Amino acid sequence: MNNKNEMDNAIIQTNAKKIDSAQVGDLIIHGRTIKTPSFIHEIDGKEDAYSIFEHQKLITEPHIIAFPAHRWMNLLRGYTRSSPKEKTKKVFSIYRNHHVLIYEAPEMFLHTMPFLLLKHGLSATGRGTREFNKLMMIENNKQGALKLLPEFERLFLESQWDLLRYNTYKKWEKQELVSFDKVKDVPLQPKRIKNLDEVWKQTQQSAYGKHLVELIEESSKIPSSTIVTAVKPLLSTSDKLDRELVAAQNKQMLSLYEKYHPTNNAGRPWLHLFLNHTIFTEQGDTSIHNIIDEVVTPGINPDRGNGHAGICVTLTDWQKAWEIGTSRQNLEGFITDLGTIASQYKMPLYLARAKWIGEYLIDFGATLTGCMLNGHTKYTEENTGAPKIDDPKRFGRVPLYGFCNEVFINDLFNEGKKLGELKGPKKLYHFDNIPDVCNTMLQYDHERFRCDFAKPRRIVTHCSELKQMRDDLNLSKPNPGRNYIQRSLLWGGGKQD
């Protein structure tokens, strides 16, 4: 890389070759060479952080690891607290060997999930939930409580204020956390919640700009990092003004990065599309064609030295976009078009949380796919209660290499005689037979099982799947995604979540 712009790029795709629409090659990220196609593991909570840091040796090559925007700093503090010196070394080992993607889950700004949005906002300011709840519940001081949040998150939480107060009250009631006579103005269940899509339209450009600068400054703490920020969702009913707004948001990200980016070049933004799956199933004003023409193409800077890090696509529900034949065809065509653009400008194409569907779409030009370490493909609002002590869900799901499927521990036990073993490479916690491993692991508590077995297994399972696809592409074998998925339950439309 002799060109200075190439040296400064956050991500450069080099040595890529195409087998039909699929691409195989390298991403050069701040000097780290990541072989593509590749899988991005996303950290959500403290168990995920533990599994990534404690079992990082399972990731034998440089990878991209996604951290949650704002909350990642609290997760690292929580992880390192018990053994600061030893565990800080493990954190820096991840920084040194891998690339960090700061990912802001866009569903927090589409669906009503006030608890998650509150945690997200307070993590940015460093203020405590206790302080917020006192102002909200005991004093009913709406403005005082909202001032503890950044301006951008404040706008979205204000529209859910009545729901947040009501849900907090019911949570306290269930857990008997406080005497109810201390709650000022006992909240009633709200009859109507403001549409968050309207909040996007009313949000001032300055508030969004401050939010972007906060994320750029936050990412500068990690030398090799890029960011995916929340953007307005596009629905099948979205109009031209909505598409223009998303295009403007992506341009604003890039211009602010060029103005404020840190000296270590960390934090370059991705061009982000957050799409409702109905775009692929319904005829509406917004289609896959005008998204390309009005959002993606205008947002691409032909000078890669000053462009986005890559293109990221997040869907509200990959499964629903996959299940219907015509919808699947539309999805395939859309990814093919995006893949062509990404290849032209030497950019990666990341299908966020697309999981095995993303692996299939590698045949159509995607270079990156991923999911959270718990196997989920989107955030859900705070649980109302933990599974019962004898509920196998407490142990989480275990992915099965070669099956594009994941099962609860009782299914793993029951299917043991059929499967014979946990299939996969030797390093993939290879056991002779499933009943034996289940009996062994059941001696541990459910948290240890998730952290030291199920999640590490997911790491290696997906790494191994993508390595196999790279190997096939390097041998010029076409359709590695289809060939792998066809053998699975997923091909027949089996549910993932």
N, C-alpha and C positions, 0 to 999 in steps of 0.2 A: 504494500500500500504506500505509494509514493505521493499521492495527492493529499494535500493537507485536509481538504474537506472529508476525504475518506477516513483519515486518521481521527477526525473529530466526531464522526458519526457515532450515534449511540448504538445503532445496529446496522450492519451491512451484510447482505446475503451474497456470498461469493461461491464460485465453483459449482453453481447449481446446474443440474441437467434435468431435462423433462422427459418423462415416460408418459406419453399421451398428455394428460393435464396435470399429472402428479409431478412434484418437484422433490429432488433429493440433493442435498449439499450441506453447506456450512453457514451458520450465522456467526459473524465476528462481533462480539459484544464487549466493548471496553477491553479488548485483548483476549477475551475468552472465546474459544471456538466451540460452538454448540452444533452438534450434528443434527440435521433435520431430515425428515419430520421428527418432532419431539413432543413430549408430554409435559405439561406444566402442572405441578402439584400446588394446590392452593391451601394455605393455612387459614383457618377460621378461628379456632379457640385454643385454649392452653394445652389440650391434649395433642392437637395437631403440631403445635410448636415443639412439644416434648418429643414427639415421634420423629420429626424432621431433624432436630438437632442431635438426639441420642442415636439415631439410626442412619446418620448421613453417609456412612461408609457404604450403604447399599446403593447409593447413587454414584456409580463408578466413573461417570463422565460428567463434564460441565452441563448443567441444566438451568432452566429458568424456574424459580420458585416464587409463587405469588404470596404477598403479604397483604393483609387488609389495611386499607388507608386509615390513618389516624390510630387505629387500635393496635397496630403492630408494636409500637413502642411499649405499651402496657404489657403486651404478651411477652416481650423480651425481658422486661423487668421482673415479671412473675416467674419466668423460667430460671433466670440467673440468681434469684434471691437466695435460694438454699445453699448454693456453692458458687459464689460470685466469680472467683478466680478461674476455677475449672470450667464452668459453664460459659463464661464469657469467651474463653478460647474456642469453644465449640461454635458459638455464634459467629465469631470472626472467621472461623474456618469456612462457614457457609458463604460469608461475604467474599472471601478470598477465591473460592473455587467455583462459585456459581453466580448467576445474575438474579437480582431481585426485581420483581415486577410489583409495584405498588398498585393494587387493584381496588377501586372504589365500586362496591356492588351497586349497580344502578337501580335494582328493584326497591331499594330503600326510599327512592324518590318517585316511585310509581304506585306501590301498594301501601296500604295503611299498616305500618308496623312501627308504631311510635316508640316502643321500648328499644328496638334496635337502633332507630334513628337517634334517640336520646343518647345511647351509649356511644354512638359514632361521634356525635357532636361534642359531648363532654370530654371524650378522649383527645379531641383537637385542642381544647382550651385548658385541659388539666384540672378542671373543676370536678367536684365530687357529686355522686348521685344523692348522697345524704343532704348536702346543701341545697340541691335542686328540689328534692322532695319536700324539704321543710318549707321552702318558699311556695311550692305548688299546693301542697296538701294542708299544711298547718296554718299557713298565712293566706292561702289563695291569692298570692301575689304573682299574677301572670307575667307582667312585664319584668319584674325583678328576676323571676326564674328564667325567662327566655333570654335575658341579657347575659346569662352564663354560657350561652351557646354562640358559635360563630354566626355571622349574619345570614349566610346561605342556609345552613341547617335550621336556623330559627324560623325562616319563612315557611318551611315545610312542616315543622313541628307545630307551629302556631295554628295551622289549619286542622291539626289533629288534637288540639289542646283538650277539648272536652272528652274525647275518647281516652287520652292518656290519663287524665284525672280519674275517670271512671274505672279503667282497667287497673290502675294503681290501687284504688280503694278496694276493689274486689280481691286483688292479690293480698293486700294487708289483712282483709277480713278473713281470708282463707288461712293465712299463716299466723293470724293473731299477733301481728307485729306491733300494733299500737292501739291504745284506747280510742274508740271512735269519737268520744267526746272532744278529742283534741283536733279532729279534722274540721276545718272551717268550711261551711257550706258543702254538705255532703253531696257529691256529684250524682246526677242521674244519667242513665244510659242515653247517649246522644241519638237522635232520630236520623240525623243526616251528617255525613262527613264530606267535606269539600273535596272535589275531584283534584288530585294532585297534578294531573295534566294541566289544569288551569293555573296552578301555582307556577309551573314552568313558564307559562306565557306571560305571567305578571312579574316574574323575577327580573330585576334590573340587571343590565349587563355588568354594572360595577360590582354588584354583589357576587355574581358568578366569577368575575375576574379576581376578586379578593380570595375566593375559594381556591381558584387555580394556583394563585401565588402561594397560598398556604401549603398546598400539596407539593409544589416545586421545592419550597424551602425544606419541607419535611423529608423529601426524597434525597436531598443533598447530604443527609447524614449517612447514606449508604453509597459508597463510591461507584459501584456498578448497579445502577437502577434506572428503570423507566417507569412511567405512570400511565394507568388507564383511569380516566376520571368519568364520573357520571355525566351523561348527556340526556337531553330530553328524549323520551321514548317516541318512536314512530309506530303508529297503529295503521291499520288499513284505512281508517277514516281520517287520518292526518291529511292536512291540505298543504298547498305549496308554501304557505307562510311557515308551517311547522318544519318542513324540510329545509327551508332557508335558515331557520333558527338553528337547527342542528349543524348545518354547514358553517354558520357563523361561529358557533361554539367551538367547533374543531379548529377553525382558523384562529380564534382568540387564544386557544391553548398554545398554539405554536408561536404566535407573536409574543405572548407573555413569557414563554420559555426563552425566546431569543433575547428578551429584554432583561430577564432576571436570572437566567440559568447560572448555576454555581460554576466555579472555576474548574471543578473536576468533571464537568459535562454530565453529571448525574441528572436524572429526572426528565429526560426528553419524553414528551407525550406521544401516545398512540392516537391515530385517528379512530374514533370509537363510534360504532353503530349499535344502538340498543333497539331491537326490533320486536314488536309483538308477533307471535307466530301466525296470527291471522293474516298477515301480509302474504303468506304463502298459500293460504286456503281460501281467501275471499277476494272478490273483485271490489276494489275500493279506489279512492283517489290516490293513495300511495301504493306504488307497485315496486317490484324489484328493479324495474327499468329506470324509473325516475329517481330512485335512490342512488343508482350508479351515476346518472347524468347530473343530478342536482346537489348531491351531498358528497359523494366520493371523488369524482373527477375534479370538481373545483377545489377540493381540499388538498389535493396532491401537489406538493411543491416539486417541480422537475429537478431542482437542485438538491440532490440527496444530502448534501452537507448541511442543508437548512430545513429538512423535511421532517415529517413524523417518523417515529421509531418503527412503525408498522401499522397494519390495519387490524383492528380487533372487532369482532362481531359477537354480541351477546344477544341471545334470544330469550323471550319470556318462558318458552317451553320447547326445547329441542325435540322432545318426544312427540308432541302433538304435530309439529311440523313434519315429522318423519312418518307418522302412521298412515297418512292418506296418500295414495299413489300419486295423484296430480300435485299435491303439496310437496311430496318428495322430489318430484321432477323439477318443480320450480326452485326448490332449495338447491338441488344439484346444479341447475343452470346459473343461479345467483353466485354460488361459490366458485364455479368455473370462471365467471366474468371477473369476480374479485381476484381470483388467483392469477388471471392474466395480467391485471393491472399491477398486482403486487410483484409479479415476476418482472414486468417491464421496468419497474423502478427499484428493483432489487430490495424489496421489502418483505418481511414475513407476514403471513396471514394467520391470525390467531382466532380460533373458534372457542371463545371462553366457555368453560364448563360443559362443553359438548360431549365429553366422555367418549363412549364407544361410537356414537353417531359421528363425532368429530374424526375418529379413526377411519371410519368409512369414507368421509368426505376428503380425506387425504388424496384419494384417487382423482378428486376434482380440483385440486390446487391448494388446499389448506396445508400449512407447514407446521402449525402448532394446534394442539387441542389440550384439554385438561378437565379437572374437576377438583372439588374440595376433598381433603383426606378422609372425610367421613362418607365420601361417595355421593354426597348431595350435589345438585346442579344449581341450587339457588338458596338464598337465605330464607328462613321462615321466622315468624315472630316467636318470641320467648315461649318456651314450653309451659303448659299449665301444670304439668306434673311429670315426674319421672316414671318410667315403666315399673311395674310391680317386680318384686324381688325374683320371681320365677319366670319372668318374661324374657325370652331369648333376645328381644330387641335391646336389652341392656348391654349385650356384647357387641352390638353393631353388626354390620354385614362384612362378610369375607369374600373378596373377589376370587374367581376361579380362572386361572390362566388357560387360554384356549377355548373358553366357553362364552366370553363376553357376558358374563353373568356374575351375580353376587348373591350370597345366601346367608340366612341367619344360621347360628351355630347348630340349632336342632336339625335344620335341613342338611347341613354339612355332615352331621352325624348319621342321619337317616340315609343319605345318599352314598355313604362311605363304601359300601360293598360294590355299588355300581361303578363308582369312579376309580376305586382301587387306591388312589393316592392323590395328593395335592400336586397336580401336574405343573411342570415348569422347570426352569433351570435349577441346578443343584443349590445355588445360593438362595433360591426362593423358599427358604424354610422347608426343605424337601423332607417329607416324612413318609415312612413306608405305608402307613395306612391311616385313614381319616379317623376311625373310632379311637385309635390310640392317642392321636394328637388331641382330639376333643376331650378325652378323659384327663389328659395331662393339663391342658389349658383351663379346664373347668375348675381345677384346684385353685386357680388364681381368681382374684376379684375381677369384676367386669371392666373396671377402668384399666387394670394392667393388661387384660386381654386385648382391649381396643388399642392401647398405646404401644404394646410390645409384640403384638401379633397381627391383628387385623389391618392396622394402618401401615406398618412396615411392609406387610404383604402387598398392600395396594401400591405402595411406592415401586416395588420391584416388578409387580405384575405389569403395570402400565409401561415402565421403562423397557421391560422385555418385549412387550407387544410392539412398541415403536421401533426397537432395534431390529426385530424380525422384518418389519416393513421396510426399513432402510436397506437391510441386506437384500431383500427382494428387488427393490428399485435399483440398487447398485448392480444387480445382475440383469437389469433390464427386464425384469418380470413385471408385467402390467397388473393393475388392479389389486394391489396387496390388501387394501382396505376391504374391498368386496370379498376377496377370497377368505379373509379372516372372519368377517362378520357373518358370511353365509353359513358357517358351521354352527352358529350360535342361535339361542332362543330369540335374540334381538331381531334377527332377520324376519322372523314370523310376527314381529310386532310386540314381543314380550315387554312388559313394563320394567323400567330400571329403578324407579323410585317408589 
